[in-house]
Amino acid sequence: MKTIARLPLFLLLTGLGSFSMLLPAVFAYVIEEHHDARTFFYGALLGLILTALVALALGNRHHNQSALRQLVALAAGFVVLPLIFAVPFHEAVRTTGFGNAYFEMVSSFTTTGATMFDAARLSGPEHLWRAQVGWMGGLVMWIAASAILAPLALGGFEVTASGEPGQSIAQGAMNTGPTSPAERLMRSAHVLFPVYTGLTLALTVMLLVAGDPPLVAVSHAMSVMATSGITPLADLGAAPSGLAGEMILFCFLFFALSRLTFSADTRQERGLFYDPEFRLGVMIVVAVPLAMFLRHWVASFEVGEEQNWIAGLRALWGGLFTAASFLTTTGFISGDWDTAQDWSGLPTPGIILMGLALVGGGVATTAGGVKLLRVYALYLNGKREIERLVHPHSVGRAGPLGRRIRREGAFIAWVFFMFFALTLAAMTLILGAYGVDFERATVLTIATLSNTGPLIDTAAVIDLASIPWDAQLILCLAMVLGRLELLAIIVMISPEVWRE
């Protein structure tokens, strides 16, 4: 184990990714899709051989495994590993270019879930590979958040951390002894992998009992845990499990609202229900569907459907599930989402879903977006400023942590929000230069930066295959940027990384 821990992080990710190709190979062999079986098996064999040869060549060398170097390796993984994942996918599909396959793998690995392919075009093993790559991307972010981003005060941890983003580990003594970055990475993987896998298996069994076929159950379980929104069906409403399956998925969406739902390594003495991220997330999930329900209920009087409570309750459920799905940046649409429109005759504006995706889920989860903790820090700061307008000499009632979030945390959250807004504006302008109109450019930018790919088909119908290949690469860059966040990119290009 210690020998493996000494290997570079990028090499470890390459080996694990290559080994994972055996699962779709076995599945394809069982269902007699022999071309797919050979393709994924050869991809796994080639990847493992290359990984083993490089590992043998580097086995006796000392590698700088600082957290900053691991952060660079993580970024390289999100850019380069999809090239490896795209090779068997491209060969299996046979009717697409390698650029499209690379886009698909970047979208899956960053848990974005945007796709260029209709569900009927891909085989079962190819659908499984997309969901599996997304699942692995979610697992990588779970482990990286604990082992890499938290010590560097990045990924949302900078709101509560005492150090500056990217500097806390460099000023401490975390690079030596039993808490070295390599050992911390292995320890986090040892703790979080069983939890992540166990939750996925539990969700799969529940969906199987609810009536979903094995491929649909596994894909949806992986997609919900990774918040990738990948499905082998045309849409979630076509799932045989129906309303029961949606209710099961809804319960597991809450794991993306707060890290405390699956891990106790964050300092929180009062429990989950006192966690500000979880409480804010629940408030949004409840408030937004209720507001939409009231809007449709008022409109239903004009069409004489105000007493159709069955349609009203199904419309409320559709809004509740969809709001939770887009807040966690999963992007699944409830089968009852259109019921509200049929009930009242009013359309549901896609800008609501775009706003939910921008807010995002919890820190150190698989969700994207701005993150609930940053929104909470800005709320606390605004509330305190209003109090000071009324009582200029008042004293805040929060403890040391609350004061940290309200002052320094709110400042760095505002800096991040400005970076996010500037990046969004720049991406929209770049896509506009490629001839994409403003509405579609905005939807594409928000979908990629928040890692919520299903927005592309929900907020505006956009044919990704019609976009030029260089614009597709820019969208891939936006997905990676949204997954790692701009603060982490700024830290990676700092001089301290390259002096080591």
C-alpha positions as CSV (number, residue, x, y, z in Angstrom):
1,M,0.0,0.0,0.0
2,K,2.8,2.4,0.8
3,T,4.4,1.7,-2.6
4,I,1.2,2.5,-4.3
5,A,0.8,5.7,-2.2
6,R,4.2,6.9,-3.5
7,L,3.1,6.8,-7.1
8,P,2.0,10.1,-8.7
9,L,-1.7,10.8,-8.4
10,F,-2.3,11.1,-12.1
11,L,-0.8,7.6,-12.6
12,L,-3.0,6.2,-9.9
13,L,-6.1,7.7,-11.6
14,T,-5.0,6.3,-15.0
15,G,-4.7,2.8,-13.6
16,L,-8.0,2.9,-11.8
17,G,-9.8,4.3,-14.8
18,S,-8.3,1.6,-17.1
19,F,-9.2,-1.1,-14.6
20,S,-12.8,0.2,-14.5
21,M,-13.2,-0.5,-18.2
22,L,-13.6,-4.2,-17.4
23,L,-17.1,-3.7,-16.0
24,P,-18.7,-2.6,-19.3
25,A,-16.6,-5.3,-21.0
26,V,-18.1,-8.0,-18.8
27,F,-21.6,-6.5,-19.2
28,A,-21.3,-6.4,-23.0
29,Y,-20.1,-10.0,-23.0
30,V,-23.1,-11.1,-20.9
31,I,-25.6,-9.5,-23.3
32,E,-23.6,-10.7,-26.3
33,E,-22.5,-7.3,-27.5
34,H,-19.2,-8.8,-28.6
35,H,-17.8,-5.7,-30.4
36,D,-18.3,-3.5,-27.3
37,A,-16.9,-6.3,-25.1
38,R,-13.7,-6.5,-27.1
39,T,-13.4,-2.8,-27.3
40,F,-13.6,-2.1,-23.6
41,F,-11.5,-5.2,-22.7
42,Y,-8.7,-4.1,-25.1
43,G,-8.9,-0.6,-23.7
44,A,-8.5,-1.9,-20.1
45,L,-5.7,-4.2,-21.1
46,L,-3.7,-1.5,-22.9
47,G,-4.3,1.1,-20.2
48,L,-3.2,-1.3,-17.4
49,I,-0.1,-2.4,-19.3
50,L,1.0,1.2,-19.9
51,T,0.3,2.1,-16.3
52,A,2.3,-0.8,-15.0
53,L,5.3,0.0,-17.2
54,V,5.3,3.7,-16.1
55,A,4.9,2.6,-12.5
56,L,7.9,0.3,-12.7
57,A,10.0,3.0,-14.3
58,L,9.0,5.5,-11.6
59,G,9.0,3.1,-8.7
60,N,12.4,4.0,-7.2
61,R,12.1,7.7,-7.7
62,H,11.0,10.2,-5.1
63,H,8.0,12.3,-6.1
64,N,7.0,15.6,-4.7
65,Q,3.5,14.8,-3.3
66,S,2.7,18.2,-1.8
67,A,-1.0,19.1,-1.9
68,L,-0.3,21.8,-4.5
69,R,1.2,19.2,-6.7
70,Q,-1.7,16.9,-6.2
71,L,-4.0,19.8,-7.1
72,V,-2.2,20.2,-10.4
73,A,-2.4,16.4,-11.0
74,L,-6.1,16.5,-10.3
75,A,-6.6,19.3,-12.9
76,A,-4.5,17.3,-15.4
77,G,-6.7,14.3,-14.7
78,F,-9.9,16.1,-15.6
79,V,-8.3,17.3,-18.9
80,V,-6.2,14.2,-19.9
81,L,-8.1,11.2,-18.5
82,P,-11.1,11.8,-20.7
83,L,-8.8,11.2,-23.7
84,I,-8.1,7.7,-22.4
85,F,-11.8,7.1,-21.5
86,A,-12.8,8.3,-25.0
87,V,-10.8,5.7,-26.9
88,P,-13.0,2.7,-26.1
89,F,-16.1,4.8,-26.3
90,H,-15.2,6.1,-29.7
91,E,-14.4,2.6,-31.0
92,A,-17.5,1.2,-29.5
93,V,-19.9,3.8,-31.0
94,R,-18.2,3.7,-34.4
95,T,-20.4,6.4,-35.9
96,T,-18.9,9.5,-34.3
97,G,-15.7,11.5,-34.3
98,F,-13.1,11.4,-31.5
99,G,-13.8,15.0,-30.7
100,N,-17.4,14.2,-29.8
101,A,-16.3,11.2,-27.8
102,Y,-13.9,13.4,-25.8
103,F,-16.6,16.0,-25.1
104,E,-18.8,13.2,-23.9
105,M,-16.2,11.9,-21.5
106,V,-15.2,15.3,-20.2
107,S,-18.9,16.0,-19.6
108,S,-19.3,12.7,-17.8
109,F,-16.1,12.9,-15.7
110,T,-16.8,16.4,-14.5
111,T,-20.3,15.2,-13.6
112,T,-21.9,17.7,-16.0
113,G,-23.9,15.1,-17.9
114,A,-24.3,17.1,-21.2
115,T,-24.6,14.7,-24.1
116,M,-24.5,14.7,-27.9
117,F,-26.1,11.4,-28.4
118,D,-29.8,10.3,-28.3
119,A,-30.5,7.5,-25.9
120,A,-31.4,5.1,-28.7
121,R,-28.1,5.6,-30.5
122,L,-25.9,4.1,-27.8
123,S,-25.8,0.5,-26.6
124,G,-26.2,-0.7,-23.0
125,P,-22.5,-1.0,-22.3
126,E,-21.9,2.5,-23.8
127,H,-24.6,3.9,-21.5
128,L,-23.1,2.1,-18.6
129,W,-19.6,3.5,-19.4
130,R,-21.0,7.1,-19.4
131,A,-22.7,6.6,-16.1
132,Q,-19.6,4.9,-14.6
133,V,-17.2,7.6,-15.7
134,G,-19.5,10.2,-14.1
135,W,-19.6,8.1,-10.9
136,M,-15.8,7.9,-10.8
137,G,-15.6,11.7,-11.3
138,G,-17.9,12.1,-8.3
139,L,-15.8,9.8,-6.2
140,V,-12.6,11.7,-7.2
141,M,-14.2,14.9,-6.0
142,W,-15.3,13.4,-2.7
143,I,-11.8,12.2,-2.0
144,A,-10.1,15.3,-3.4
145,A,-12.2,17.6,-1.3
146,S,-11.1,16.0,1.9
147,A,-7.5,15.3,1.0
148,I,-6.5,18.1,-1.3
149,L,-9.0,21.0,-1.3
150,A,-9.6,21.2,2.4
151,P,-5.9,21.5,3.5
152,L,-5.5,24.2,0.8
153,A,-8.6,26.1,1.9
154,L,-10.2,25.8,-1.5
155,G,-13.5,24.5,-2.9
156,G,-15.6,26.4,-0.4
157,F,-13.5,25.5,2.7
158,E,-11.9,29.0,2.4
159,V,-15.1,30.5,3.8
160,T,-14.5,28.9,7.2
161,A,-10.8,28.2,7.1
162,S,-8.3,30.4,9.1
163,G,-5.7,30.5,6.3
164,E,-5.8,32.1,2.9
165,P,-6.8,30.1,-0.1
166,G,-3.9,27.9,-1.2
167,Q,-1.6,29.0,1.6
168,S,-2.8,27.2,4.8
169,I,-1.0,24.0,4.1
170,A,2.2,25.7,3.0
171,Q,2.4,27.5,6.3
172,G,1.7,24.5,8.4
173,A,3.4,21.2,9.1
174,M,1.2,19.1,7.0
175,N,3.7,18.0,4.4
176,T,5.7,15.7,6.8
177,G,5.0,13.0,9.3
178,P,1.8,10.9,9.5
179,T,-0.3,13.7,7.9
180,S,1.6,13.9,4.6
181,P,-0.5,14.7,1.5
182,A,0.0,11.2,0.1
183,E,-1.0,9.4,3.3
184,R,-3.9,11.8,3.7
185,L,-5.1,11.0,0.2
186,M,-5.0,7.2,0.9
187,R,-6.7,7.6,4.3
188,S,-9.5,9.7,2.7
189,A,-10.0,7.1,-0.1
190,H,-10.1,4.3,2.5
191,V,-12.8,6.1,4.5
192,L,-15.0,7.5,1.7
193,F,-14.9,4.8,-0.9
194,P,-16.9,2.3,1.1
195,V,-19.5,5.0,2.0
196,Y,-19.8,6.1,-1.7
197,T,-20.0,2.6,-3.0
198,G,-22.4,1.4,-0.3
199,L,-24.8,4.2,-0.9
200,T,-24.7,3.5,-4.6
201,L,-25.4,-0.2,-4.1
202,A,-28.3,0.6,-1.7
203,L,-29.9,3.0,-4.1
204,T,-29.5,0.4,-6.9
205,V,-31.3,-2.3,-4.9
206,M,-34.1,0.1,-4.0
207,L,-34.6,1.0,-7.7
208,L,-34.6,-2.6,-8.7
209,V,-37.3,-3.4,-6.1
210,A,-39.3,-0.4,-7.4
211,G,-39.3,-1.9,-10.9
212,D,-36.4,-0.5,-12.9
213,P,-34.3,-2.8,-15.1
214,P,-30.7,-3.4,-13.9
215,L,-29.1,-1.0,-16.4
216,V,-31.5,1.8,-15.6
217,A,-31.2,1.2,-11.8
218,V,-27.4,1.1,-11.8
219,S,-27.1,4.2,-14.1
220,H,-29.6,6.3,-12.1
221,A,-28.0,5.3,-8.8
222,M,-24.5,6.3,-10.1
223,S,-25.8,9.5,-11.6
224,V,-27.6,10.6,-8.5
225,M,-24.6,9.9,-6.2
226,A,-22.3,11.7,-8.6
227,T,-25.0,14.4,-9.5
228,S,-24.2,13.8,-13.2
229,G,-27.8,13.4,-14.4
230,I,-26.8,10.7,-16.9
231,T,-29.6,8.3,-17.9
232,P,-29.9,5.5,-20.6
233,L,-33.5,6.6,-21.1
234,A,-34.9,9.5,-23.2
235,D,-35.9,11.1,-19.9
236,L,-36.4,10.2,-16.2
237,G,-40.2,10.1,-16.7
238,A,-39.8,7.0,-18.9
239,A,-38.3,4.9,-16.0
240,P,-40.5,1.9,-15.2
241,S,-40.3,2.7,-11.4
242,G,-42.3,5.8,-11.9
243,L,-43.3,7.9,-8.9
244,A,-41.8,5.4,-6.4
245,G,-38.4,5.6,-8.2
246,E,-38.5,9.4,-8.1
247,M,-39.2,9.4,-4.4
248,I,-36.3,7.1,-3.8
249,L,-34.0,9.2,-5.9
250,F,-35.3,12.3,-4.1
251,C,-34.1,11.0,-0.7
252,F,-30.6,10.4,-2.0
253,L,-30.3,13.9,-3.5
254,F,-29.9,15.3,0.0
255,F,-26.4,13.8,0.1
256,A,-25.3,16.6,-2.2
257,L,-26.6,19.4,0.1
258,S,-24.1,19.0,2.9
259,R,-21.0,17.0,3.6
260,L,-22.4,16.1,7.0
261,T,-24.9,13.8,5.4
262,F,-22.1,11.3,4.7
263,S,-19.0,12.3,6.7
264,A,-18.3,13.6,10.2
265,D,-14.8,14.9,9.4
266,T,-16.1,18.5,9.4
267,R,-16.2,20.3,12.7
268,Q,-19.9,20.5,13.5
269,E,-20.9,19.7,17.1
270,R,-24.7,20.4,16.8
271,G,-25.5,17.9,14.1
272,L,-26.9,17.9,10.6
273,F,-30.1,19.9,11.2
274,Y,-28.0,22.8,12.5
275,D,-25.8,22.8,9.5
276,P,-26.3,26.1,7.6
277,E,-25.8,24.5,4.2
278,F,-28.3,21.7,4.8
279,R,-30.9,24.1,6.3
280,L,-30.5,26.6,3.5
281,G,-30.7,23.9,0.9
282,V,-34.0,22.5,2.4
283,M,-35.5,26.0,2.5
284,I,-34.8,26.5,-1.2
285,V,-36.1,23.1,-2.1
286,V,-39.3,23.8,-0.3
287,A,-39.8,27.5,-1.1
288,V,-39.2,27.4,-4.8
289,P,-41.7,24.6,-5.6
290,L,-44.3,26.2,-3.3
291,A,-44.0,29.5,-5.1
292,M,-44.3,27.8,-8.5
293,F,-47.3,25.8,-7.2
294,L,-49.1,29.0,-6.0
295,R,-48.5,30.6,-9.4
296,H,-50.0,27.7,-11.2
297,W,-52.9,27.4,-8.8
298,V,-53.9,31.0,-9.3
299,A,-53.7,30.5,-13.0
300,S,-55.8,27.3,-12.8
301,F,-58.9,29.4,-11.9
302,E,-58.9,30.9,-15.4
303,V,-59.1,27.4,-17.0
304,G,-61.5,26.0,-14.4
305,E,-59.1,23.4,-13.0
306,E,-58.7,24.8,-9.5
307,Q,-60.5,21.9,-7.9
308,N,-58.4,19.2,-9.6
309,W,-56.3,18.5,-6.5
310,I,-54.7,15.3,-8.0
311,A,-53.2,17.3,-10.8
312,G,-52.2,20.0,-8.3
313,L,-50.4,17.6,-5.9
314,R,-48.6,15.9,-8.8
315,A,-47.6,19.3,-10.1
316,L,-46.3,20.1,-6.6
317,W,-44.3,16.9,-6.5
318,G,-42.8,17.5,-9.9
319,G,-41.6,21.0,-8.8
320,L,-40.2,19.6,-5.5
321,F,-38.2,16.8,-7.2
322,T,-37.0,19.0,-10.0
323,A,-36.0,21.8,-7.7
324,A,-33.9,19.5,-5.5
325,S,-32.4,17.9,-8.6
326,F,-31.2,21.2,-10.2
327,L,-30.1,22.7,-6.8
328,T,-27.8,19.7,-6.5
329,T,-26.8,20.2,-10.2
330,T,-28.0,16.6,-11.0
331,G,-30.5,17.8,-13.6
332,F,-33.1,15.1,-13.6
333,I,-36.6,16.2,-14.6
334,S,-39.5,14.7,-12.8
335,G,-42.1,12.9,-14.9
336,D,-44.7,15.3,-13.3
337,W,-42.8,18.4,-14.3
338,D,-45.1,19.1,-17.2
339,T,-48.2,18.4,-15.1
340,A,-48.1,21.9,-13.7
341,Q,-48.2,23.3,-17.2
342,D,-51.1,21.1,-18.2
343,W,-52.9,22.0,-15.0
344,S,-52.8,25.8,-15.3
345,G,-51.8,26.4,-18.9
346,L,-48.8,28.4,-17.9
347,P,-45.2,27.4,-18.9
348,T,-42.5,27.0,-16.3
349,P,-39.6,29.4,-17.0
350,G,-36.3,27.7,-17.4
351,I,-34.6,30.6,-15.7
352,I,-35.7,29.2,-12.3
353,L,-33.8,26.0,-13.0
354,M,-30.8,28.1,-14.1
355,G,-30.9,30.0,-10.9
356,L,-31.0,26.8,-8.8
357,A,-28.1,25.3,-10.7
358,L,-26.0,28.5,-10.2
359,V,-26.6,28.3,-6.4
360,G,-25.5,24.7,-6.4
361,G,-25.1,22.2,-3.5
362,G,-22.9,21.8,-0.5
363,V,-19.2,22.2,-0.1
364,A,-17.1,19.0,-0.6
365,T,-19.9,17.2,-2.3
366,T,-20.3,16.2,-5.9
367,A,-22.6,19.2,-6.6
368,G,-21.4,22.1,-8.7
369,G,-22.4,25.8,-8.7
370,V,-21.5,28.6,-6.4
371,K,-22.1,26.4,-3.3
372,L,-24.6,26.9,-0.5
373,L,-22.0,27.9,2.1
374,R,-20.8,30.9,0.1
375,V,-24.4,32.0,-0.4
376,Y,-24.9,31.6,3.4
377,A,-21.8,33.7,4.1
378,L,-23.1,36.5,1.9
379,Y,-26.5,36.3,3.6
380,L,-24.9,36.7,7.0
381,N,-22.8,39.6,5.9
382,G,-25.8,41.4,4.4
383,K,-28.0,40.7,7.4
384,R,-25.3,42.2,9.7
385,E,-24.9,45.3,7.5
386,I,-28.6,45.9,7.7
387,E,-28.5,45.6,11.5
388,R,-25.7,48.1,11.6
389,L,-27.8,50.6,9.5
390,V,-30.5,50.4,12.1
391,H,-28.2,50.2,15.2
392,P,-24.7,51.5,14.2
393,H,-23.1,50.6,17.6
394,S,-24.6,47.1,17.9
395,V,-22.4,44.1,18.5
396,G,-22.8,40.9,16.5
397,R,-24.1,37.9,18.5
398,A,-22.2,35.2,16.6
399,G,-19.2,33.3,18.0
400,P,-15.7,33.2,16.5
401,L,-16.7,30.9,13.6
402,G,-19.7,33.1,12.9
403,R,-17.6,36.2,12.8
404,R,-15.1,34.5,10.5
405,I,-17.9,33.6,8.1
406,R,-19.5,37.0,8.3
407,R,-16.3,39.0,7.7
408,E,-13.4,37.2,6.0
409,G,-15.6,34.4,4.7
410,A,-18.1,36.8,3.2
411,F,-15.3,38.7,1.6
412,I,-13.7,35.7,-0.1
413,A,-17.2,34.4,-1.1
414,W,-17.8,37.8,-2.8
415,V,-14.5,37.5,-4.6
416,F,-15.4,34.1,-5.8
417,F,-18.8,35.3,-6.9
418,M,-17.2,38.1,-8.9
419,F,-14.8,35.7,-10.5
420,F,-17.7,33.4,-11.4
421,A,-19.7,36.3,-12.9
422,L,-16.8,37.5,-14.9
423,T,-16.1,34.0,-16.2
424,L,-19.8,33.6,-17.1
425,A,-19.7,36.9,-19.0
426,A,-16.5,36.0,-20.8
427,M,-17.8,32.6,-21.8
428,T,-21.0,34.1,-23.1
429,L,-19.1,36.6,-25.3
430,I,-16.8,33.8,-26.6
431,L,-19.7,31.7,-27.6
432,G,-21.4,34.7,-29.2
433,A,-18.3,35.2,-31.3
434,Y,-19.0,31.7,-32.7
435,G,-22.5,32.7,-33.8
436,V,-24.4,31.4,-30.9
437,D,-27.3,33.7,-29.9
438,F,-27.4,35.3,-26.5
439,E,-30.0,33.1,-24.9
440,R,-28.4,29.8,-26.0
441,A,-24.9,31.1,-25.1
442,T,-26.1,32.0,-21.6
443,V,-27.7,28.6,-21.1
444,L,-24.5,26.8,-22.4
445,T,-22.3,28.9,-20.1
446,I,-24.4,28.3,-17.0
447,A,-24.8,24.6,-17.8
448,T,-21.1,24.0,-18.2
449,L,-19.8,26.3,-15.4
450,S,-22.3,24.9,-12.9
451,N,-21.8,21.3,-14.2
452,T,-25.5,20.9,-14.9
453,G,-25.6,19.5,-18.4
454,P,-29.4,18.7,-18.6
455,L,-30.0,22.5,-18.5
456,I,-29.0,22.5,-22.2
457,D,-32.1,20.5,-23.2
458,T,-34.4,21.9,-20.5
459,A,-33.9,25.7,-20.6
460,A,-33.2,25.8,-24.3
461,V,-33.1,23.1,-27.0
462,I,-29.5,23.2,-28.3
463,D,-27.9,20.8,-30.7
464,L,-24.4,20.4,-29.3
465,A,-23.2,18.5,-32.4
466,S,-23.8,21.6,-34.6
467,I,-21.4,23.6,-32.5
468,P,-17.9,23.9,-34.1
469,W,-15.2,21.6,-32.6
470,D,-13.1,24.5,-31.2
471,A,-16.2,25.9,-29.5
472,Q,-16.8,22.4,-28.0
473,L,-13.3,22.4,-26.6
474,I,-14.1,25.8,-25.0
475,L,-17.1,24.2,-23.4
476,C,-14.9,21.3,-22.2
477,L,-12.6,23.9,-20.6
478,A,-15.6,25.5,-18.9
479,M,-16.8,22.2,-17.5
480,V,-13.3,21.5,-16.0
481,L,-13.2,25.1,-14.7
482,G,-16.6,24.7,-13.1
483,R,-15.5,21.4,-11.5
484,L,-12.3,22.7,-10.0
485,E,-13.3,26.4,-9.6
486,L,-11.4,29.5,-10.6
487,L,-9.8,30.0,-7.2
488,A,-8.1,26.6,-7.5
489,I,-6.8,27.5,-11.0
490,I,-5.4,30.7,-9.7
491,V,-3.6,28.8,-6.9
492,M,-2.2,26.3,-9.4
493,I,-0.5,29.0,-11.5
494,S,1.0,30.7,-8.4
495,P,4.8,30.8,-8.3
496,E,4.9,28.6,-5.1
497,V,3.8,25.5,-7.1
498,W,6.7,25.7,-9.5
499,R,9.4,26.6,-7.0
500,E,9.0,23.2,-5.3
